[in-house]
Amino acid sequence: MKKTTSPETQTGRHLESVGTNPADAVETDAVARAVARRAALRDRHAQNLTRLMDQRSDLRGVNSLADFVDDAVRWTA
């Protein structure tokens, strides 16, 4: 049988500290900003949906996803 792992892989010695590259830091910042922007947008949509469902009770049952999000926000409040 062919051996597929080396002793370095098994002991973890292959994990060495690597210097940071400025391009990697810029990419990491861009990813962090995108994640923060997406979280803010998700929160804003959930807030607006909850407000709409409070104002328009006739919309309950029209869209099951909207009902689910509204209920989920209420349970976490």
One Martini backbone bead per residue (centre of mass of N, CA, C, O) as a GRO file, in nm:
protein
   77
    1MET     BB    1   0.098   0.035   0.021
    2LYS     BB    2   0.063   0.367  -0.016
    3LYS     BB    3   0.203   0.645   0.111
    4THR     BB    4   0.033   0.970   0.184
    5THR     BB    5   0.204   1.050   0.436
    6SER     BB    6   0.402   1.249   0.623
    7PRO     BB    7   0.562   1.333   0.906
    8GLU     BB    8   0.496   1.638   0.882
    9THR     BB    9   0.187   1.603   0.867
   10GLN     BB   10   0.149   1.445   1.141
   11THR     BB   11   0.298   1.675   1.338
   12GLY     BB   12   0.282   1.989   1.220
   13ARG     BB   13   0.561   2.114   1.099
   14HIS     BB   14   0.437   2.258   0.834
   15LEU     BB   15   0.340   2.490   1.030
   16GLU     BB   16   0.437   2.799   0.939
   17SER     BB   17   0.530   3.107   0.966
   18VAL     BB   18   0.402   3.376   0.771
   19GLY     BB   19   0.429   3.642   0.608
   20THR     BB   20   0.274   3.929   0.525
   21ASN     BB   21   0.089   4.045   0.262
   22PRO     BB   22  -0.039   4.334   0.145
   23ALA     BB   23  -0.247   4.202  -0.046
   24ASP     BB   24  -0.382   4.027   0.173
   25ALA     BB   25  -0.479   4.262   0.350
   26VAL     BB   26  -0.664   4.392   0.139
   27GLU     BB   27  -0.841   4.144   0.094
   28THR     BB   28  -0.934   4.115   0.387
   29ASP     BB   29  -1.070   4.393   0.404
   30ALA     BB   30  -1.273   4.345   0.175
   31VAL     BB   31  -1.413   4.105   0.307
   32ALA     BB   32  -1.496   4.244   0.571
   33ARG     BB   33  -1.671   4.461   0.436
   34ALA     BB   34  -1.866   4.267   0.293
   35VAL     BB   35  -1.972   4.129   0.547
   36ALA     BB   36  -2.076   4.386   0.688
   37ARG     BB   37  -2.267   4.475   0.461
   38ARG     BB   38  -2.443   4.218   0.462
   39ALA     BB   39  -2.535   4.235   0.758
   40ALA     BB   40  -2.670   4.512   0.739
   41LEU     BB   41  -2.873   4.435   0.518
   42ARG     BB   42  -3.012   4.205   0.668
   43ASP     BB   43  -3.108   4.378   0.910
   44ARG     BB   44  -3.270   4.586   0.747
   45HIS     BB   45  -3.469   4.387   0.619
   46ALA     BB   46  -3.582   4.267   0.879
   47GLN     BB   47  -3.687   4.533   0.994
   48ASN     BB   48  -3.875   4.609   0.756
   49LEU     BB   49  -4.047   4.354   0.763
   50THR     BB   50  -4.153   4.384   1.050
   51ARG     BB   51  -4.287   4.656   1.008
   52LEU     BB   52  -4.480   4.565   0.781
   53MET     BB   53  -4.622   4.338   0.946
   54ASP     BB   54  -4.740   4.538   1.153
   55GLN     BB   55  -4.903   4.720   0.947
   56ARG     BB   56  -4.972   4.440   0.763
   57SER     BB   57  -5.167   4.175   0.849
   58ASP     BB   58  -5.263   4.077   0.555
   59LEU     BB   59  -4.970   3.945   0.479
   60ARG     BB   60  -5.022   3.709   0.629
   61GLY     BB   61  -4.952   3.413   0.430
   62VAL     BB   62  -4.826   3.496   0.151
   63ASN     BB   63  -4.523   3.455   0.271
   64SER     BB   64  -4.332   3.223   0.425
   65LEU     BB   65  -4.060   3.371   0.457
   66ALA     BB   66  -4.171   3.626   0.590
   67ASP     BB   67  -4.292   3.480   0.832
   68PHE     BB   68  -4.030   3.352   0.935
   69VAL     BB   69  -3.869   3.613   0.982
   70ASP     BB   70  -4.067   3.750   1.171
   71ASP     BB   71  -4.061   3.527   1.388
   72ALA     BB   72  -3.754   3.524   1.437
   73VAL     BB   73  -3.733   3.816   1.536
   74ARG     BB   74  -3.930   3.789   1.773
   75TRP     BB   75  -3.773   3.557   1.927
   76THR     BB   76  -3.498   3.743   1.958
   77ALA     BB   77  -3.621   4.001   2.124
   0.00000   0.00000   0.00000
